[in-house]
Each structure stands twice: as C-alpha cells, then as structure tokens.
C-alpha cells in the first residue's frame, strides 16, 4: 500500500476501506479486530460524520497503519491539469 493523502473525513474513509479490502477483510472482520460495531465501519467508510478520533486510531491499529502529520502540500494550478 502506498502513502495516501487524507484531508477530509471522506479521504480517511476511502483510505480505511482500501486498506481493509487490500487485506481481504470484511467490515465485520475489521470491526471484531478493532472492537467496534460493523455499522461504525460502514459509517466511517461512507464519511458519515461523528466518528471519534479514538475509533479512527483503533481502526488504523487493526489495519497495521499509522498517521504521519506533515505540512500540507501546495499545488499549483498546472498540477491539477496533470491529475485529470
């Protein structure tokens, strides 16, 4: 799994979903590992607001992931053209 940038709750949900699927885990499997409800996993993966930071860290630990805090990258308008 390569490094991913997450700037929103939707981004965090996508990162967690991709990591879970890469490990061939169901939401229920991950919920058991992290000690949370399956519905919690579903809500986070679909960027429903209200997830506790502790829960996010429990999920990251269950997926053997960690967060690195770095200064936000600055994109130039020409960089956006390369994305699309």
Secondary structure by P-SEA (a helix, b strand, c coil): ccbbbbccaaaaaaaaaaaaaaacccaaaaaaaacccaaaaaaaaaccccccaaaaaaaaaaacbbbbbccbbbbcaaaaaaac
